[in-house]
């Protein structure tokens, strides 16, 4: 039986585990690149191979067009994610530098801002001032808190986004293989419906994975991804089918 002192004893947090929480959440946050890359990789090539299949009736043409689109799309998506993420981080770094300069040059004004930010979170004015003054004794703690609360951004933005670019590029490439697979195995007439069906089944799988990673209802996640995929793919198909007629082509 535990004594009263033992019952009140609080276990000391693991420092390494605590400091690693940010990286853990960041890794899980790559679900955005995974879902974005997978859905684009499934739906864009589906439109390409379906259009080529219907327009040419040639399996060879479908395979060549599908592979070309898959690799070009994966490289484009990966590079775009890398460059856009780097640009975003550079903008954030510029804002952080401005904020830190203001803290150095106008410490009294920045202290008042910190008090207001803390008050906005429900802390009483007197307590907010005490907290702000305590934080100001450490320039790092004060600037980090200001950047987080005033600017709402990560105080240490990463300018190198290779892993994010790789995630979205790889997701696109893997997804783009799915609608192409039936054309390697079946005649073109039977491959087309198989390609569409396999793509929609994979959309459901992406939705399930999204639900598990995000810890949300798996069924709702799968249905949402499928619905968005069907609307997007169907809209693209209808536009590609009827727009040429409307334009007189």
N, C-alpha and C positions, 0 to 999 in steps of 0.2 A: 504493500500500500504506500502511495506517495505521500511524503510530508507536505505541509502547507508551502514550505519554501521551494520544494521541488515542483509542485503544481504551478507556482507562479513564475518559475524560471522560463524565460523565453529563449528558444533556440536561436543561436547567432546565424544570420544568413550567410550562405556561401558567396564569397566575394566574386569569384570567377564566374559562377553561375549567374549572379545578379548582373554583372557587366556584360554577360553574353546574351542577355534577353533581347537587346536591340538587334543583334545580328540574327537571332532566331525569328523575330517578328519580320525582319527585312526579307529573310528567305521565304517565309510564308507569303509575304506581300507580292512575290513574283507571280502569284496567281493571275495578276493582271496581264502580264506578258504571255503566260501560258494560254489563257482563254482567248485573248486577242489573236495571238499567232495561230492557234488551233482553228478557230472559227474562220479566219481569213483563208487559212490553208485548206480548209475543207470546201468552202463555198466558192471562192474565186476559181480554183482549178475545176470544180464541178461545172461551172458555167462555161469554162473554156473547152473542156473535153466534150461536153454535151453539144456545144455549138459546132465543134469540128466534126463530131460524129454525125450530127444531123446534116451538116453542110457538105461533107465529102464522102461519107460512107466508107472511109478508109481507116482500118485499125492502125496502120503504120503512121498515118498522119496524126491520129489521135494521140498515140504514144509519144511521138516526137514533140507535138505541141504541149502535151501534159508535162513531160519532163523538163522542157525548156522553161515553161511557166513556173514549175516547182522550184527549180534552182534560182531562177532570176528573182522570183518573189521572196524566197527565203533570204537571199543576200540583201535585197532591197529592204525588207522588214528589219533584219538584224542591224544593218548599217543605219537605217533611219532611227531605230530605238537608241542606238549608241550615240549618234550625233545630237538627237533631240534631248536625250537625258543629260549629256555633257553640257549643252547650251543652257538647260534649266539650272543645273548646278552652278554654272558660271554666273548666271544672273543672281542666284541666291548668295554666292560668295561676295558679289559686289554689294548687295544689300547689307550683308553682315559686316563688311568692312566699313560701310557708312555708319552703321549703328555703333560699332566699336569706337570709331573716331568721335562720334557725338558723345559717347560715354566719357572719353578722355577729356574732351574740350568743355563739356557742359555737365559735370557730375551732379550739380544741384538740381538742374532741370530733369535729368534722367532719373534721379531719385524720386522726384514728384511723379514722373510717369509710372515708375514701378509701384508707387503707392496706389495710384489710380487703377492700375491693372489688377492689383491684389484686391482692392475694394470691389472691383467688377466681378470678382469670383466669390464675393460674399464675406470677405474678411473685414472686420471692423477697422475703422480708420487708424485708431491708436495701435492696434496689433499689426496692421499693414505697414505702418511706419517703422515699427520695431523690426519686422522681418526684412523690410527693404534696407534698413541701415545695417543689419547683420550681413545681408548678402553683399552689400557694397564694400565690406571689409575684404572680400575676395573678388578681384577684377574678373577672374574667369567665371566664377559662379554667377556674378551679377550680369555679365554680358551674355552668358548662356541662357539665363532665365529671361532676359529682355528679348533676345532673338526668338525664343520659343513662344513667349506670351504676346509680344507686340507684333512681330512679323509672322508668327505661325509657321516657321520653317525649321528644318534640321540645322542646328548650329555647326555641324560638321558635314556639309554636303559632299558627296563623292563625285568627282569630275570624271572618273574612269568608270564607265558603265558596260564593260565588256561582258560580264555575266548576264546582265539584263538583255543585251543585244543577242547573245548566244541563245538565251532561253526563248525569245520570241522567234528568232530565225529557225531554231531547231523545231519548235512547235509547228511553225508554218510548213517546214519541209516534211515532217512526219504526217501532218494532216493532209498535205497535198497528194501524198501517195495513195490515200484511201480511195478517192473517186477514180483513180487511174487503174487500180488493181484488176477489176473485172475485165478490162480490155486486154490484159495479158492472158486471160484464161478462157474467155468466151467469145463467140462471134459478136459482131458489133451490135446487132439488133437486141440480143439478150443481155449484152454487157451494159447498155444504157440504163435500163431499170434497176439492174443490180448495183450500178454505180450510185444511183440516187438513193436506193434503200440503204446501202452500206454507209453512205455519207450521213444519213439521218440517224442511223444506229450509233455512229461514232459521235455525233452531236450529243446524243443522250449520255454516252460514256463521259464526254467532256463535262456535261452538267453534273453527273454523279461525282466526278473528281473534284469539281469546283465546290460542290456541297460539302464534301468531306474535308477539304483543305480549309474552307471558310467556316466550317462547323455550323452550317445551316441545314435546313430540311433538304435531304437529298432528292426526294421526289419533286419538290417545288423547283429546286435548282435545275434538275434535268428537264422538266417541262418548260421552264423559262428559256433555257438555252435552245431547246428544240423549236419552240415557238418563234424565237427571234431568227433562228436559222431558216425555218420554213418561210417566214415573211420576207427575209432578205433574199433568199434564193429564188423564191417565187416571184418577187418583185423584179429581180434582175432578169429572170426568164421572160416574163411578160413584156418588160421594156425592150429586151432584145428581139422579141418576136414581132411586136406590133409597131414599134417606133419606125422601123424601115418602111412599113406600109404607109404609116401616116405621113412620112416625108416623101413618099412616092418612089422609093427604091425597090 
